Amino acid sequence: FHVASVGPISSNHDRALELFYQIKGGRVDYGAEHSSKYGHKRFGKTYSGFYKTWNKYNPVHLVGHSMGGQTVRVLAELVASDYFGVGTNENWIKSVTTISTPNNGTTLATMINTLSNGFAEEMVTGFIGLAGTDWKVYNFDMDQWDLVPLANESMKDFLKRIDKKLGNSQDLSMYDLLPKGAAELNKKTRTSSNIYYFSYATEETYVLNSSSGFEWAEPAMNPMFWTFAYYMGHYQGNEVSPNSNWWKNDGIVNTISMKGPSNATIINYNK
C-alpha cells in the first residue's frame, strides 16, 4: 500500500502523469504538446518508483479520494491507451475505487469560480487551511510552473504570483472540478471492460422543508463547510440539471456526482 503526492491544484492530466511515474519510476514527462499548449515545463521530478515491477502480470489497485478519484480514472485511461509508450494496457490495472469524488464536477467549484476573478488564490488558500500547516513547508508540487515559495516571500505575494502566472488556465484543478470541465474530462476518460470500478458516495445534509426540497447541513457537519453545504443544497444555476438532483452533498461534493461519471453505467450496490 502506497500513498502518492501529486499537485493539489494541478490538472488531472498532470496529476495522473505524476502518479504514473511515482508508481513505475522515472522522470515525469507532461508531454511536449500539452506543455507547449499550457505554457509550463515538459519535465518534472524523477521518482525511484513504488512498484517498479508494475505490468500486466503485476497489476495495481488504484484508490482516490475526492479529486484523487478523477485522477486515478484519468490514469486508468492513459494506461489503457498506452499513452506512455511502454506497452501498457488495461490489464495493468485491477480496479479503480473513487471515494467522495466529483466524477461529474461539483457546484462548489461553480460558486468559487463565480465569486472569484482569480480562483488560484482562493484554491491555494483553501488547501492551506485544510492542511492546517505552515504554508512555507507545504509542498504544492507545482515545479512544472516554476512556482515555489521564495525565502522572504509572504503568502500574499506568493498567491499574487500564482494568479499572475496561471490566470484562468484550464490546466488546473478548478477547471476539472467544474461540472463543464468534468464533462469534458469524462468524454476523454473511458471505462475499460477488464477493470473493476467502485465508488463510494457520501452525504451530510438533510431536507428541512419537504415543500422546497432544499438541503441543509447536518448539525454534526464541520461548521467550516456549512456555508458550502447551504450553497450546494440550494443551487439553482444552469450548470446542472435538474438542480434538485444535485442538492444533497457532503459540504464539498454533490452526492449524485460521487456515484460515477454520467456517461458510464452505474449499478447501485445491493446487499
Phi and psi in degrees as a GROMACS rama.xvg file:
@    title "Ramachandran Plot"
@    xaxis  label "Phi"
@    yaxis  label "Psi"
@TYPE xy
-131.633  145.166  HIS-2
-111.418  123.022  VAL-3
-94.2101  160.343  ALA-4
-123.348  113.675  SER-5
-121.957  166.133  VAL-6
-56.4413  118.076  GLY-7
-65.0891  -26.2873  PRO-8
-119.945  13.6991  ILE-9
-78.3342  164.638  SER-10
-70.4178  162.178  SER-11
-65.6209  -29.2004  ASN-12
-60.8658  -52.7661  HIS-13
-64.6007  -40.1231  ASP-14
-65.3194  -40.2382  ARG-15
-64.4964  -38.4735  ALA-16
-66.5638  -42.2409  LEU-17
-61.9677  -38.4612  GLU-18
-67.4271  -41.7811  LEU-19
-57.3413  -49.6378  PHE-20
-72.1691  -26.202  TYR-21
-67.8056  -34.2961  GLN-22
-78.7496  -51.6291  ILE-23
-84.798  -30.695  LYS-24
98.9315  149.742  GLY-25
123.749  179.373  GLY-26
-91.333  131.053  ARG-27
-63.2373  126.219  VAL-28
-118.259  109.369  ASP-29
-78.5396  -5.69826  TYR-30
95.3489  134.277  GLY-31
-62.5225  -47.5092  ALA-32
-66.2741  -45.4163  GLU-33
-63.1442  -46.328  HIS-34
-64.4576  -39.0523  SER-35
-67.1216  -39.8963  SER-36
-63.5546  -40.3585  LYS-37
-102.793  -3.88368  TYR-38
78.0257  35.8277  GLY-39
-128.462  174.511  HIS-40
-61.0349  150.506  LYS-41
-79.8214  -36.2594  ARG-42
-110.938  147.477  PHE-43
-122.66  -144.255  GLY-44
-70.6047  160.13  LYS-45
-108.966  131.174  THR-46
-117.555  146.676  TYR-47
-76.3669  -26.1754  SER-48
100.393  126.308  GLY-49
-69.4226  -38.4583  PHE-50
-144.459  75.6992  TYR-51
-62.5831  -24.0954  LYS-52
-86.1233  11.1054  THR-53
-57.5836  122.58  TRP-54
-163.205  -169.092  ASN-55
-69.2066  -21.076  LYS-56
-87.6837  -16.6591  TYR-57
-129.256  68.7463  ASN-58
-72.8216  166.44  PRO-59
-120.272  158.592  VAL-60
-102.647  126.309  HIS-61
-105.432  128.41  LEU-62
-126.499  127.494  VAL-63
-133.215  134.427  GLY-64
-101.856  139.788  HIS-65
55.3971  -127.427  SER-66
-62.3633  -23.1077  MET-67
-58.6006  -27.5178  GLY-68
-66.9427  -39.9184  GLY-69
-61.8382  -41.8501  GLN-70
-61.937  -44.9742  THR-71
-71.091  -29.0544  VAL-72
-67.4315  -40.8594  ARG-73
-64.6186  -42.0997  VAL-74
-60.585  -41.7927  LEU-75
-59.2995  -40.4185  ALA-76
-64.5612  -45.5091  GLU-77
-63.838  -40.3953  LEU-78
-67.4541  -43.5734  VAL-79
-62.5601  -32.565  ALA-80
-95.3957  8.00034  SER-81
53.3564  44.8907  ASP-82
-56.94  -33.5839  TYR-83
-84.198  -7.61277  PHE-84
69.1393  27.2861  GLY-85
-119.076  18.2837  VAL-86
86.3935  20.8231  GLY-87
-74.15  156.192  THR-88
-153.564  -179.703  ASN-89
-62.6856  -19.2565  GLU-90
-74.0859  -6.44339  ASN-91
-76.205  -14.4616  TRP-92
-122.702  126.301  ILE-93
-84.8469  -43.767  LYS-94
-153.216  157.686  SER-95
-128.372  122.666  VAL-96
-121.398  127.272  THR-97
-114.29  137.98  THR-98
-123.382  119.326  ILE-99
49.5566  45.593  SER-100
-96.824  135.009  THR-101
-78.1959  67.8791  PRO-102
-58.8292  -28.4533  ASN-103
-116.702  21.3814  ASN-104
88.0726  179.086  GLY-105
-139.852  140.176  THR-106
-72.0948  -11.2  THR-107
-64.6794  -40.3208  LEU-108
-62.7676  -35.6214  ALA-109
-61.409  -42.8553  THR-110
-62.6862  -48.4903  MET-111
-62.4125  -42.6171  ILE-112
-66.4039  -34.8611  ASN-113
-72.2596  -41.9367  THR-114
-80.4496  -15.9361  LEU-115
-118.967  130.965  SER-116
-80.9629  -24.5386  ASN-117
-128.499  84.792  GLY-118
-70.0743  -19.255  PHE-119
-58.412  -41.1045  ALA-120
-62.2316  -45.6554  GLU-121
-65.6259  -39.8188  GLU-122
-64.8957  -46.0709  MET-123
-63.2135  -43.7742  VAL-124
-59.6564  -40.7056  THR-125
-63.4467  -43.0639  GLY-126
-64.7733  -39.0847  PHE-127
-62.9836  -43.5563  ILE-128
-62.5223  -43.0808  GLY-129
-69.6539  -32.5067  LEU-130
-71.7989  -29.4189  ALA-131
62.4022  41.2428  GLY-132
-134.165  169.833  THR-133
-66.6275  119.728  ASP-134
-59.9229  -26.5147  TRP-135
-68.3719  -26.5807  LYS-136
-102.718  -1.22294  VAL-137
-78.6835  129.67  TYR-138
-90.9608  110.82  ASN-139
-82.396  -8.46561  PHE-140
48.3739  48.858  ASP-141
-118.516  36.1236  MET-142
-59.7811  -32.1281  ASP-143
-64.5514  -20.5326  GLN-144
-99.4357  0.663187  TRP-145
58.2712  38.0632  ASP-146
-113.362  89.7905  LEU-147
-126.5  133.128  VAL-148
-54.9933  132.289  PRO-149
-81.5313  159.76  LEU-150
-54.111  -49.0123  ALA-151
-106.566  22.2117  ASN-152
-90.0222  133.132  GLU-153
-78.8571  162.29  SER-154
-60.1147  -41.79  MET-155
-58.4781  -45.6973  LYS-156
-68.3501  -36.2718  ASP-157
-63.7354  -43.9411  PHE-158
-66.2044  -37.366  LEU-159
-62.7182  -39.0454  LYS-160
-67.0496  -35.5918  ARG-161
-64.9343  -47.1988  ILE-162
-60.6937  -41.3352  ASP-163
-66.0193  -38.1274  LYS-164
-75.5424  -43.9213  LYS-165
-95.3366  -30.1468  LEU-166
55.0868  -128.887  GLY-167
-108.552  41.7033  ASN-168
-56.0687  141.888  SER-169
-87.395  0.801912  GLN-170
-95.6704  42.6305  ASP-171
-134.714  162.627  LEU-172
-58.3685  -39.3356  SER-173
-54.7195  -42.3604  MET-174
-66.3929  -42.4881  TYR-175
-67.7183  -23.4698  ASP-176
-84.5223  -17.2186  LEU-177
-70.2822  145.799  LEU-178
-52.372  -40.9936  PRO-179
-69.7415  -36.3917  LYS-180
-69.1339  -40.6929  GLY-181
-64.8022  -36.554  ALA-182
-63.1964  -40.7952  ALA-183
-65.6228  -40.6035  GLU-184
-63.3023  -41.0466  LEU-185
-64.7899  -32.7008  ASN-186
-65.0984  -28.008  LYS-187
-97.357  -4.31576  LYS-188
-119.581  102.653  THR-189
-84.408  166.688  ARG-190
-101.885  135.957  THR-191
-99.9239  139.305  SER-192
-65.2841  -24.5268  SER-193
-93.3153  1.87732  ASN-194
-110.653  135.602  ILE-195
-85.5968  132.508  TYR-196
-116.646  131.897  TYR-197
-131.212  145.919  PHE-198
-139.609  143.861  SER-199
-116.85  122.278  TYR-200
-106.052  136.853  ALA-201
-122.461  160.51  THR-202
-154.289  151.069  GLU-203
-146.267  35.5256  GLU-204
-131.604  164.715  THR-205
-144.929  160.188  TYR-206
-87.0798  119.059  VAL-207
-83.9931  -38.5262  LEU-208
-130.245  112.213  ASN-209
-63.0381  -25.0235  SER-210
-68.7636  -31.8291  SER-211
-94.9703  -34.5833  SER-212
79.1451  0.704635  GLY-213
-63.6485  149.937  PHE-214
-102.392  139.95  GLU-215
-124.291  154.297  TRP-216
-64.2237  136.316  ALA-217
-65.1678  146.695  GLU-218
-56.6081  -29.2642  PRO-219
-78.9418  -9.55423  ALA-220
-66.2072  144.32  MET-221
-55.2792  123.383  ASN-222
-53.1539  -24.1581  PRO-223
-58.6862  -27.2138  MET-224
-103.976  1.9526  PHE-225
-59.7349  -44.0253  TRP-226
-63.5709  -41.8571  THR-227
-62.0338  -46.064  PHE-228
-60.9741  -39.7776  ALA-229
-62.8847  -48.8193  TYR-230
-58.9901  -48.8462  TYR-231
-66.3889  -36.4954  MET-232
-74.7814  -9.89616  GLY-233
-122.975  10.0025  HIS-234
-60.7054  130.46  TYR-235
-134.521  29.0692  GLN-236
-81.0151  -172.958  GLY-237
-103.975  11.2037  ASN-238
-81.0929  -22.7092  GLU-239
-134.643  151.873  VAL-240
-152.924  141.176  SER-241
-71.4406  147.359  PRO-242
-53.377  -44.193  ASN-243
-59.3947  -29.473  SER-244
-67.0816  -20.2455  ASN-245
-100.362  -0.312114  TRP-246
-70.903  -38.0305  TRP-247
-67.2434  134.138  LYS-248
-156.468  176.788  ASN-249
-113.444  15.2988  ASP-250
97.1349  -12.719  GLY-251
-130.487  -44.2229  ILE-252
-127.479  143.025  VAL-253
-70.464  131.284  ASN-254
-58.4326  -39.2823  THR-255
-61.2036  -31.9776  ILE-256
-72.7419  -25.5887  SER-257
-73.0396  -21.9206  MET-258
-68.8989  -25.5111  LYS-259
149.561  166.703  GLY-260
-60.3697  141.026  PRO-261
-65.1928  -21.3494  SER-262
-96.8143  15.6847  ASN-263
-118.359  159.113  ALA-264
-79.5415  123.802  THR-265
-113.163  123.175  ILE-266
-112.986  116.839  ILE-267
-67.491  141.152  ASN-268
-69.3183  133.608  TYR-269
-128.565  113.758  ASN-270
